């Protein structure tokens, strides 16, 4: 009988039964039992080794053959033997030693035991352990100062928190960016678990431009250098307009359709889509959404790349290929293509599986021309929502009523798309803006959230200049400005309805010491 080296015979007692075997069966069979059903190791110092045993017992009446022992998860756990197979006689047991040396503040894994037990051929034992290891968390990360008037400055504390179990030593923090400075007089800092320290970050622009860079924080954390992206914009214009759309969720999953105009003038806009895709995926992930995406530029509405999910290999490459798809007769008729795509999401059609029950459908259309579909926008909206009742259209198109100009081209007014977005309680976004990061945040949020009473502004506002409107109607009551939270907060009786368009106009703070 082959036994695992270092496996020790042990008595049969206090064993947890994990088998569903019918004990009335007279056929001679093995019956595997494991004790315990999970292992938790005590808090350990880095470099130390702790060992506990898992007992494998045969309570059957035929030999039990262990065919494999495999660890899945962090490398903090190891099996204390090189053997991965054994034969256990009826009534006997063996012990499998499990070693733990902490790698992270918390480590998780499982021991997978494979055998010839006919009822429990594969069993898992969860393994857990904690180490006295520090871990740095920087907040906010990333951080944007928004717009700041030239020769004025704005300060923002960065909070450095130890979310690990050992003592964190933060040695220094430096900025790698023009226009930003950091006051790190509080460093070095020695932080126990859950303790925090702050450093003050200052942005002072000297020209009208976008500023960007990073803060580097050096510590004895798992990652010695933690990097926090920072950004801001220098301006001479005090006026700011922030736009929001009230959600109709909450939603746990979303089906997102993209149509991108394939005309020659759209090359830069297609590149903008691709450049922001990774941020979009990150936003969907942070919202904990079960998401899937299709992209179509075809007259048929069939997906260019099939259904994309978080498990799609080379996801960004697949999205790029979808955005650079082939056009057809409806190159500048996005509502036709979107309508066809929804029709072909039924079983047996080319987009089968795209529209799911209890899922939010988001349709994103990008074009620098008005919709040139042969029918009215209302007809296509009706068709789309007959197949996808939760569908909302987000239009990234030319401004209404006069179009717009950008550094690389122009766009005509996005009529048709604009009206479809309003009709479906979606979002209307200007294609001429150079930074689309917030666009993808908006699309992700519309795909997930329910009604909210709080709308965070992009930059601190002068309270005396704030004007709030809902669906283009100015409202003077029912809301307050939370200066500390930098947000408009509606009273319980005045929360905007689902799909409402909220606009907040204001001026930047003029005091350069703020």
N, C-alpha and C positions, 0 to 999 in steps of 0.2 A: 504494500500500500504506500503510495507516494504522498508524503507530507511536506508542507511548507517548512523550509528551514526557518528557525527562530519562532515557529508557531508552537505554543505550549498547550498541552492537554489541560483541561479544566473541568471541574464538576458542573453538572447540569442543575442550575437553580436560578430563580428570579429571571427567567428568560421571557422576553416579549414575543408572543406568537404573531407572526406576520403571514401565516399560511391560511388559505381558504380550503384546505383539503377536506374532503368528506371522510371522516374517520371510520365510517362504516364500510368503506371499500376494503375488501380482503386482498386486493392485489398488492404485492410487495413493492413499495415505492419509497424513495427518500422524502424527507420533509424538513426543509431548511428553516431555522430560526436564528434571529440576530439579537444580540444584547450588547449595548443599548441600541435604541432605534435612532439615536443621534449622539454626537459627542461635542461638548463645549469645553474648551480649555480656558484656564484662568489667565488673567492679564499677565503678560510675560515681557521681560526686558529684551531689547534687540540682541540677537546673537545667541540667546538662550534656547535650550531644547527641552520641550515637555513631551511626555509619552503617555498615551492611554491605549487601552486594548478594546477591540471589538471581538466579541465571542461569536463564532459560527458553530451552531449545534445541529446535529442530525437527529430529529425526533421521529424519523420514519423507521421502516423495517427493511430497508435495502441501502446499500452504500450510496452516499451522496458524493458526487463528483463536482468540486469547485473547478471551473474551467478558466476563470479569469478574475483578476482583481485590478481595477483601474481607478485612479484618482482623477477627478474632473474638477477644475477650478484653480485657485491661486497656488503658486509654488510654495506657499508657507507650510503646506502639509506634505509629508512623504510617508510611504509604507515602509516599515522597518524590516523588510525582508525582500530578497530578490526573486523569490519564488512567487508564481502567480497561479499555481494549480495545486490541488490536494484532493485526497480521497478520505472521507470521514465515515467511519463505520456507524451503524445504528446505535444510538445512545451515547455517542462520543461527541467531542467538540474540540475546536482549536481556537487559539487567540491570535488575532492579527494586530501587531503593534502599529499605532499611528503616531508619528512624530510631528510636533508643531514648533516652528521657529518663525516668529512674527515678521511679516513683510510690510503690512499696512496697519493703520490703527485698528481696522477690523478686517478679518480674512474669512472667506467662505469657500467651501469645496464640498465634495461628496465622494464617498467610496462606493463604487459600483461593483456589486458581487454577482457574477454569472455562474449558474449551476445547472444541473440536470433535474432539479425539482420540477415536476410537471405543472405545478400550480404557481410557482414563484421563481421562474427561471432567471429573472433579473431584479435585484433589489438595490436600493440606494440608502446610504446612511449619511445624512447631512453632517458636515463638520464646521465648527465655528470656533474662532479664536480672536483674541485682542492683544495688541502690542502697545507698549509704552513708547509710541512713535509720534512725534509732532507732525502736524500738517497745517499749512498756511492757507487761509482763504481771504482773498482781497475783495472788498466790496465798496462801491459798485464796480463791476468789471464786465464789459467795458463801460467807460463813462464819456458822455458828450456834454460839453458846456453849452451847446446850442449857439445862438448868435450873441456876440458881445460887441459893443460899440468900440471903435478904434480908440486906442490910448486909455481905455477903461480896463478894469480887470474884474474877474469873478473867481471866488475861491470855492473849493470843494474838498471836504475831508475824505480821505481814503481810509477805510477801517481795515485793520489787519487783525484777523481772528485766528486763534489756534483751535481748529476743529479736530485735532488729534488727541492722543492720550499722554504724550510725553511733554517735557518742557520745550517750548518753541523759542528759539533765539533769532530775532530779526536783526540783522546786522546793519543794513542800509537800504535806502530807496533812492533811485535816481530817475530823472526823466531823460528820454532819448527823443527830443522833439523841440523844435524852435517855437517860441511863444509860450512855453509852459515852464514853470519852475516848481520846485517842491521843497518844503520846509521839513526836514527830517531830524530836527533837534531832539525829538523824543526817542531816537534810536541811538544805540541798540536797545531793544526791548526784550525782556524775559517774560514769557507768557505761559501760564499754566493752562490746562484744558479749559476751553470756553472763555478764556480771557482775551481782551482786545486792547489794541493801541491804535492811535490815529496819527497820520501825517497829513499836512495841508498842501493841496495841489492848487496852483494859481495859473490862470490863463489870461494873458494880456496881449491882444492882437495889435499889430502895428500897420497892417494893410488889409484891404478888402480881399479876402482869400479864405479858402478852406485850410485848416490846420489839422495835422494829425501826427501821432507818434505813439510812444509807449512809456509806461512806468515799469521799471525793473526793480523787484524786491528780492534781496538776497537773504537767505535764512538757512537753518539746518533742517528744513522741511524735506519731505520725500523728493520734491523737485527743488533743487537749490535756488534756482532763479524763477520766480513767478512773474509773468508778464501780463500787464493790464493795458489794453489799447485805450487811448484817449483821443478826443477830437473836439474841434470847435470851429466857429466861423467868425471872421472879422467883418464888420459891416458898418456903414454910415447910415443905414436905414433903420429907424426905430420901430417901424411897423412890422407886425408879425400876424399871420393868419394860420391857425391850426384847425384841421378838419377831422371829424370823427363820424363813425357810423355805429348806431346802437345794434348790438347783436340780437339774435332771436333764438339762441341756444338755451342752456349749454349743450354742446355736442361732444361725444366721445370719439367720433370718427368722421372723416370727411373724404369726399371724392372730388378731385380738383381737375378741371378740364382747362387746357390752354389752347388758344388759337392766336397765332402770330402772323400778321400780314407778311406775305413773301415778296412784295414789290421791292425793287432795287433801292428805294430810299429808306428802307427799314433796317439796313445792315447794322447801324450803330445801336438801334433799339434792341435788335436781337442779341447783340453783344452785351447790352445792359442786363437783359434777362438772364443770360448765362452767368455773368459775373456775380449776380446776386442769388443764384440758385442755392449755393451752400448755406447762405444766411437764411433762406427760406426754410430749408430742411431743418436747420437748427431751431428756428422759431416754432415749427410744427412739433419738434421733439420736446421743447420746453413746455409746450401746452399739453404734452402727454396725449397726443392725438394718434389714433389709428388711421393713417392716411394712405391714399393711393392717387396716382396722377396718370392722365393720358394727355397726349398732345396730338392735335390733328390740324393739318393744313390742306387736306384732300377734299375734293368735292363730295366724296361719299361720307365724310365724317369719321371714317375708320382711323384708328390710332396709328400714328407714324411708327411707334416703337413698342406697341403693346402696353399693358398696364405696368407702371413703375411703382415700386413699393420700397420701404427701407431695406429690404433684402435683395433688391436688384443689383447684380454685379455691375461695377463701373457705372454707378448711378449718374454721376455728373456727365460722363461721356454720352450715356443714353439720352439724357435731357438735351444736350447740345445737338445730337443728331435729330432729335424730334423738332427742336426749334428751327433748325435749318432744313426743313422738309420741302417736299415738292409742292408747288402751287398748281392751280388748275383754273377753271373758268371762274371760280369764286375766290380768287386771290385777295380781293378787297371786299369780300362779302362774308364777314365773320359770323353774322347771325345765322346765315344758311348753314354754314359748316357746323356751328354749335348745335343747331336744331337737328341736323342729320346725325351728329355724334350721339345725342341723347336717344334718338329713335333706334339707333343700332347698338344700344346697351342692353337690349332685351335678350333673353336666352336664345342661343343659336345664331346670333348676329356677331359682327366682327368685334364689337366692344363688350361682349358678354361678360358680366361680372363687375362692370364699372360702377353702376348705380346699385347701392346696397340699402336695405331697409334700415331705418333709424340712423341715417347718415346725412350730413349736410353736403349738398352739392354746390360747389363754387365753380363758376365759369369765368375765366380770365381772358379778355380779348385785348390784344395790343395792335394798334393801327394808327398811322399818321393821316388816314383818309376817313371821311364819313362812311358809314355802312352802305354798300352798294348792292345789297340783296334785292331781288326783284319784288318782294312783298313788303308790307309794313312791319315795323319792329314789334308791334302788338301781336301780330300773327305768329312770329317766331317765339316770342315770350310765352304765348299760350301753349305752343307745341312743346317747348322745352319743359315747362312746368307740368304738362300732362304726363311726361315720362319721369321727371325729377321734381316732385312737388316742393322740395325745400330749396330749389335752385335760386341762387342770387348771382347776378352778373356784375363783375368788376371790370370797368372799362378804363384802360390806360390809353388815352386818345388825346386829340387836340382840344384846346380850351374852347369853351362855349362863352360868347357867341362868335369870337373873331379868330380862333386858331391861336398859334403861338410860335415863337422862334426859340431856337437853342443854338449853342455854339457850332453844332454840326448840321443844322438843317431847320426845316420848318414843318408844321403840321396844320392841316385844315381842321376846322371845327368837327368834332366827333359826333355829329348828329346820327341818330339811329342807335348807336351804342350808348350815348348819354341817356337817352330816354329809356332804353332797356334797363340800364343800371338803376335809374330812379324807380321804374316800375317793379323791379324785383328786390328793392331795398338793398342793392349792392353799393359799391363805391365808385366814384368818378375821380380819376387821378390824371394829372397832366403828363403827357408823354414828353414834354419839353424839359422837365426837371432832370438834372444830371445825376442826382443821388436817389436811387430807387430803393435804398435799404428800408426806409419806413413804409414803402409800398408793400413790400413782402410781409412786413410785420402786420400791416392792416389786413392783407388777404388772409394770413394765418389766423388773426384774431376773429375776423368775420366767420371763419370756418369752425370756430370753437365756442366762442363766448355767448353767454346769455346777457340779459339786461344788466347794466351797471349804473351806479349813481355817480361814479368818479371818472373824470377824463383828464389825464395828465398832460400838461402843456409841454411844449418842446423846449422852453427856456423860461426863466423867471420873468414874471410880468409886472408892470407898473399897475397896481390895483385900481388906480383911478381912471385907467384908460380901457378897461376890459369891456367888450361888447359881446354878448352871447346870443346866438340865434339858433332856432330849431326849424328845420325845413324852410330856411330863408326868412323866417319871421323872428324879429328881435324879441327876446324875453328879458324882462328887467327884474322879475321876482322868481323865487323858487330855487335860487342857487347862491352859493358863496364861493369865495376864492380862498383855498387853503394854501397860504404862502409857504409854509414849511414843507408841505407835500407837493407844492407846485402843480396844483390841480384845481379844476372846477368841480364842485361837489353839489349835486342836486338834492333838494329836500325829498322826503319819501313820497310826498303827494305830487311832485313835479318831475319825476324821472321820465326822460324821453321814451317814447314807445319803441318797440322793436322796429328796426329798419330806419329810424329817424336819422336825419343828417344834421349833425351839430357842428357849428362853426364858431370859433372863438377868435376875435380880433383884439389886439392889444399892442402896447408899445413896450419896448425894452426899458428896463430900469435905467434912468439917466444918471444916477449917482454913481460915479466911478469908483467909489469906495465899497460898493455892495458886491 
